[in-house]
Amino acid sequence: MRFSISSLLIAVSLLFSAHAAQIKLGLGSASNYNLITQENAALSGADSQGIIAVGGNAEINHYDVGTLGSAQPVLQVDGNLSAAGDQIIKGDAIVKGTYSNTSSSQWHNPIPTWRNTSSEGGIDISETFANLTSFSEGLASLNENTTLALNNSLITFTANRDPLATSQLFVSSIGLDDLNSITGIAGELFNKDDHFVLNIFSEKDVVLDSFDVLNSLPSWSNILFNFVDAEKITLNEGNIHGSILAPNADFFFNEGLITGGVYVNSFTSESGAQLNFNGGFTPGISVDNEAENGAIEVTAPNTFFTFLVASFLLVSRRSKQRKSNYASM
């Protein structure tokens, strides 16, 4: 009996310890956004289809925000908003600092009078970026489950499918020089509803060339480019299909098109630099708490339950011992 109880105690303790040590990481509510910045954003002469959240100050100059009009509000600015243009904010707005209309005419109000403007609400951008940083680091630590082949300027990733998996997240990695040497990314053995993460390892200063994502990969909303080391990214011209996760990087977008969510420290876009949105990257990953170096605290609510189980078993064993002693008297 003593061995059985001890074994049960160990099993229960290991069960709950293992459960407590696992944490879930992902984009969460950020997957609904076309752009989120931790600090400032400067947007000029183009538009975003989806909604935008800015953790610092925002300058929006003849740049339409939330053209799809699928969510309200379409703009959150935790700092000050300085805007110019006629009815460029296509929905309600949250401005927690001051709002300055810098249009040349009083009739050209960037936020239309029939829209609601609030100084409260929205997402917690600081907390969001803590989660985004942990998610980026977690993705970078995953084992690869794809193989790749380079043919001239086309790189093809092949999914190593697990026949027992009902939904699959595929991961690969590449250096920036290799990525910039290609013009297209293709896939083999992917299903449309799979998800694909490409971890990009580089120096801190990144200059990114254009590449096309071919339809042999999962749909664009299911592709995520994770810039692991970047602190500055410059896209001079070109198209990128898929979301961009670079929580430590200041992003400079000069001309072209990004179709997907962009999650960066700060964002500057010039005329002709457009953001499209056709859905967010939704899957999460589970990692050990120890892998996060204490960045995320994980509570262990089951510790008390384990204590109760142990106490009950101990009392039960002592009760049986007493009965055995009485019987032998």
C-alpha positions in Angstrom: 0.0 0.0 0.0 2.8 2.4 0.9 4.4 2.0 -2.6 1.0 2.5 -4.3 0.2 5.7 -2.4 3.7 7.1 -3.0 3.5 6.3 -6.7 0.1 8.0 -6.9 1.4 11.1 -5.2 4.4 11.3 -7.6 2.1 10.8 -10.6 -0.4 13.5 -9.5 2.5 15.9 -8.7 4.1 15.4 -12.1 0.8 15.7 -13.9 0.0 19.1 -12.4 3.6 20.3 -12.6 3.7 19.5 -16.3 0.4 21.3 -16.8 1.6 24.4 -15.0 4.9 24.5 -16.9 3.2 24.8 -20.3 2.1 28.2 -21.6 0.2 29.1 -24.8 1.5 31.8 -27.1 0.0 33.3 -30.2 -1.1 36.6 -31.8 -4.4 36.5 -29.9 -6.6 39.5 -30.6 -3.7 41.1 -32.6 -4.6 38.8 -35.4 -7.6 41.1 -36.1 -5.3 44.0 -36.9 -3.7 45.2 -40.1 -1.0 47.1 -38.2 0.0 47.4 -34.6 3.0 49.4 -33.4 4.5 49.6 -30.0 5.7 53.1 -30.6 5.0 55.8 -33.3 3.5 55.5 -36.8 3.7 57.9 -39.7 1.4 57.0 -42.6 1.2 59.0 -45.9 -0.5 58.8 -49.3 -1.9 55.2 -49.3 -4.4 53.2 -47.2 -5.0 50.2 -45.0 -7.8 47.8 -45.5 -7.9 46.7 -41.9 -7.7 48.4 -38.5 -4.7 50.0 -36.9 -3.4 50.4 -33.3 -0.6 52.7 -32.5 1.1 52.6 -29.1 2.8 56.0 -29.4 2.0 59.1 -31.6 0.5 58.9 -35.1 0.8 61.2 -38.1 -1.7 60.3 -40.8 -1.5 62.3 -43.9 -4.1 61.6 -46.6 -3.9 58.0 -45.7 -7.2 56.1 -45.5 -7.6 53.8 -42.4 -9.9 50.8 -42.4 -11.3 50.9 -45.9 -13.0 47.6 -45.5 -15.1 49.0 -42.7 -15.4 45.5 -41.1 -14.7 46.5 -37.5 -15.3 49.4 -35.2 -13.2 51.3 -34.2 -10.8 51.3 -37.1 -8.1 53.3 -35.4 -6.5 53.4 -31.9 -3.8 55.9 -31.0 -2.5 55.8 -27.4 -0.5 59.0 -27.9 -1.4 62.1 -30.0 -3.0 62.0 -33.4 -2.1 64.5 -36.1 -4.2 63.9 -39.3 -4.9 65.6 -42.6 -7.3 64.6 -45.4 -11.0 64.4 -46.0 -12.8 61.7 -44.1 -9.8 59.4 -44.1 -10.7 57.5 -40.9 -13.3 55.1 -42.1 -14.8 54.3 -38.8 -14.8 55.2 -35.1 -11.5 56.2 -33.5 -9.8 56.0 -30.1 -7.4 58.8 -29.4 -6.0 58.8 -25.8 -3.8 61.9 -26.4 -4.7 65.0 -28.3 -6.3 65.1 -31.8 -5.1 67.7 -34.3 -6.8 68.3 -37.6 -4.1 69.7 -39.8 -6.2 69.7 -43.0 -6.0 72.9 -45.1 -9.8 73.4 -44.9 -12.1 73.1 -41.9 -14.5 71.1 -44.1 -11.8 68.4 -44.6 -12.1 66.7 -41.2 -10.1 63.4 -41.1 -12.5 61.9 -38.6 -16.1 62.5 -40.0 -18.5 64.2 -37.6 -20.8 61.2 -37.8 -18.2 58.9 -36.4 -17.6 58.4 -32.7 -14.3 59.5 -31.1 -13.3 58.2 -27.7 -10.4 58.6 -25.3 -10.8 55.2 -23.8 -11.0 51.5 -24.8 -9.1 49.5 -27.3 -6.4 46.9 -26.7 -3.6 47.0 -24.1 -0.7 47.6 -26.6 2.0 47.2 -24.0 0.7 43.8 -22.9 0.1 42.9 -26.5 3.7 43.5 -27.4 5.0 41.5 -24.5 3.0 38.6 -25.8 4.1 39.2 -29.4 7.8 39.2 -28.3 7.3 35.9 -26.5 5.5 34.5 -29.5 8.3 35.5 -31.8 10.9 33.9 -29.6 8.8 30.8 -29.2 8.4 30.4 -32.9 12.2 30.8 -33.4 12.8 27.9 -31.0 10.5 25.4 -32.8 12.0 22.4 -34.6 11.6 22.6 -38.4 9.2 20.2 -40.0 9.8 21.1 -43.6 12.5 20.6 -46.2 13.6 23.2 -48.8 15.0 23.2 -52.3 16.4 26.1 -54.3 15.9 26.1 -58.1 17.3 29.2 -59.7 15.4 32.1 -58.1 12.5 29.9 -56.7 12.6 28.3 -53.3 10.3 25.4 -52.6 9.3 24.3 -49.1 7.9 20.7 -48.7 5.7 19.9 -45.7 6.8 16.8 -43.7 3.2 15.8 -43.0 2.2 13.9 -39.8 -0.6 11.6 -40.9 -2.0 11.6 -37.3 -2.2 15.4 -37.1 -5.6 17.0 -37.6 -4.2 20.5 -38.0 -0.6 21.3 -38.8 1.7 24.2 -38.2 4.8 24.0 -40.5 8.0 25.7 -39.6 11.1 26.5 -41.6 14.0 29.0 -41.3 16.2 30.9 -43.7 18.9 33.5 -43.6 18.2 37.0 -45.0 20.8 36.7 -47.8 19.1 33.5 -49.0 15.7 35.1 -48.8 16.8 38.1 -50.8 18.3 35.9 -53.5 15.0 34.6 -54.6 11.9 36.0 -56.4 9.4 33.4 -55.4 8.3 31.0 -52.6 6.5 27.8 -53.5 5.3 24.8 -51.5 4.6 21.1 -51.9 2.3 18.9 -49.9 0.6 21.8 -48.2 -3.1 22.1 -47.7 -4.8 25.4 -48.1 -5.8 25.5 -44.4 -2.3 24.7 -43.1 -0.2 27.3 -41.5 3.4 28.1 -42.4 6.0 30.1 -40.3 9.2 31.2 -41.9 11.8 32.2 -39.3 14.2 34.7 -40.8 17.6 35.1 -39.1 19.6 38.2 -40.0 21.7 41.1 -38.8 19.9 43.8 -36.8 19.6 46.1 -39.9 17.5 44.4 -42.6 16.9 45.5 -46.2 14.2 43.4 -47.7 13.7 42.6 -51.4 10.5 41.6 -53.0 9.3 38.0 -53.4 6.0 36.4 -54.5 4.2 33.8 -52.5 2.8 31.2 -54.9 -0.6 29.6 -54.3 1.0 26.2 -53.7 1.6 27.4 -50.2 -1.2 27.9 -47.6 -3.5 30.9 -48.1 -1.8 34.3 -47.4 -3.6 34.8 -44.1 -2.0 31.5 -42.9 1.6 32.6 -43.6 3.8 34.4 -41.0 7.3 35.8 -41.5 9.0 36.0 -38.2 12.0 38.3 -38.2 13.9 37.0 -35.2 16.9 39.4 -35.0 15.7 42.5 -36.8 15.8 46.0 -35.2 15.3 47.9 -38.4 13.6 46.7 -41.6 13.4 48.6 -44.9 11.2 47.5 -47.8 12.1 49.8 -50.6 9.7 48.4 -53.2 7.7 45.2 -53.7 4.9 42.9 -52.5 4.8 40.6 -49.5 1.9 38.2 -49.0 1.7 37.1 -45.4 1.9 38.6 -41.9 5.1 40.2 -40.6 6.1 39.7 -36.9 9.1 41.8 -35.9 8.3 43.3 -32.5 11.7 44.8 -32.0 12.0 46.4 -35.4 11.4 49.9 -36.8 9.8 49.3 -40.2 10.3 51.6 -43.2 7.9 50.8 -46.1 8.6 53.0 -49.1 6.5 51.6 -51.8 4.5 48.4 -52.6 2.0 46.2 -50.9 1.8 44.0 -47.8 -1.1 41.7 -47.5 -1.4 40.6 -43.9 -0.9 41.8 -40.4 2.2 43.8 -39.5 3.4 43.8 -35.9 6.5 46.1 -35.4 8.0 48.5 -32.9 7.4 51.6 -35.2 6.1 52.0 -38.7 6.8 54.6 -41.4 5.2 54.4 -44.8 5.4 56.6 -47.8 3.1 57.3 -50.7 2.2 54.2 -52.6 2.9 51.9 -49.6 -0.4 50.0 -49.0 -1.6 47.5 -46.4 -4.2 44.9 -47.4 -5.9 42.5 -45.1 -7.7 39.2 -45.7 -7.7 37.6 -42.3 -5.2 37.0 -39.5 -2.7 34.4 -38.5 -4.6 32.5 -35.8 -2.7 29.4 -34.5 -0.8 29.3 -31.2 2.0 27.2 -29.8 2.7 25.7 -26.4 6.2 26.1 -24.9 7.8 25.3 -21.5 7.8 28.2 -19.1 11.5 27.7 -18.5 12.2 28.5 -22.2 10.8 32.0 -21.7 13.5 33.0 -19.2 10.9 34.3 -16.8 9.4 36.6 -19.3 5.9 35.2 -18.6 4.8 34.1 -15.2 2.7 31.0 -15.1 0.6 30.4 -12.0 0.1 27.0 -10.7 -3.5 26.9 -9.4 -3.3 23.1 -9.1 -0.6 23.1 -6.3 -3.2 23.4 -3.6 -5.3 20.6 -5.1 -2.2 18.4 -5.1 -1.7 19.2 -1.5 -5.2 18.2 -0.7 -4.9 14.9 -2.5 -1.6 14.2 -0.7 -3.2 15.1 2.7 -6.2 12.9 2.1 -4.0 9.9 1.1 -1.8 10.4 4.1 -4.8 10.6 6.5 -6.3 7.5 4.8 -3.0 5.6 5.2 -2.7 6.5 8.9 -6.4 5.5 9.5 -5.7 2.1 8.0 -2.6 1.7 10.1 -4.6 2.5 13.3 -7.2 0.0 12.3 -4.5 -2.6 11.7 -2.9 -1.8 15.1 -6.3 -2.2 16.9 -6.9 -5.5 15.2 -3.6 -6.9 16.4 -4.3 -5.9 20.0 
